[in-house]
Amino acid sequence: MRLKKNYISKSSKVQVGTEEARIRNDRQAVFQLVRDLVQAQFDRGDEELTKRLWQDVADRDIDLDRVINLMYTCSFHEDDYEMTKADETYQKTGLIG
């Protein structure tokens, strides 16, 4: 009985660690998509690439307001710390800006 209890405990720890890793990876994927959108839409003015990237946002079922928040509230999109801060504020409050 004790062995089973320890096994469950270790398993749940692994699941928590896996969930945290998934969240970090998802966040990095969203950040990269935002960076690509900023470059395509604002820097290049590439309408076709911008359309494809927005379609990617829709296909991945990413929160549109989250992407817009990151695009417009961050001054430096290459700064992971700034992007993370803005994203965490949005995730906690649901407020843009």
C-alpha positions in Angstrom: 0.0 0.0 0.0 2.8 2.4 0.9 4.5 1.8 -2.4 1.4 2.7 -4.3 1.0 5.9 -2.3 4.6 7.0 -3.1 4.1 6.2 -6.8 1.0 8.4 -7.0 2.9 11.2 -5.2 5.8 11.1 -7.7 3.3 10.9 -10.6 1.5 14.0 -9.5 4.7 15.9 -9.1 5.7 15.0 -12.7 2.3 16.1 -14.0 2.7 19.5 -12.3 6.1 19.9 -13.7 4.9 18.8 -17.1 2.0 21.3 -16.9 4.4 24.2 -16.0 6.6 23.2 -19.0 3.6 23.1 -21.3 2.5 26.6 -20.1 6.0 28.0 -20.7 6.2 26.4 -24.1 2.8 27.7 -25.1 3.7 31.1 -23.9 6.9 31.1 -25.9 4.9 30.0 -29.0 2.5 32.8 -28.5 5.3 35.3 -28.0 7.0 34.2 -31.2 3.7 34.5 -33.1 3.2 38.0 -31.7 6.8 38.9 -32.8 6.1 37.6 -36.3 2.9 39.5 -36.5 4.5 42.8 -35.3 7.3 42.4 -37.9 4.9 41.4 -40.7 2.2 43.9 -40.0 4.1 47.0 -38.7 7.7 46.7 -39.9 7.2 45.1 -43.3 3.6 46.0 -44.1 3.3 42.6 -45.6 -0.5 42.1 -46.0 -0.3 38.4 -47.2 2.0 37.3 -44.4 -0.1 39.2 -41.9 -3.2 37.4 -43.1 -1.5 34.0 -42.8 -0.3 34.8 -39.3 -3.7 35.9 -38.1 -5.1 32.7 -39.6 -2.5 30.8 -37.6 -3.8 32.6 -34.4 -7.4 31.5 -35.3 -6.3 27.9 -36.2 -4.5 27.5 -32.9 -7.5 29.0 -31.0 -5.3 31.6 -29.3 -7.1 34.3 -27.4 -7.3 37.2 -29.9 -7.3 39.8 -27.1 -4.2 38.2 -25.6 -2.3 38.6 -28.9 -3.6 42.2 -29.4 -2.6 43.0 -25.8 0.9 41.8 -26.4 1.2 43.6 -29.7 0.2 47.0 -28.4 1.3 47.1 -24.8 4.8 45.9 -25.2 7.4 48.4 -26.4 10.1 45.8 -26.9 8.8 42.5 -28.2 12.2 40.8 -28.0 12.2 41.3 -24.2 10.8 38.1 -22.7 10.5 39.8 -19.3 8.3 42.6 -20.6 6.2 40.2 -22.7 5.8 37.8 -19.7 4.8 40.7 -17.4 2.2 42.0 -19.9 0.9 38.4 -20.5 0.6 37.5 -16.8 -1.3 40.7 -16.1 -3.7 39.9 -19.0 -4.1 36.3 -17.9 -4.9 37.3 -14.3 -7.2 40.3 -15.0 -8.4 39.8 -18.5 -7.8 43.4 -19.0 -5.9 44.8 -22.0 -3.2 47.4 -21.2 
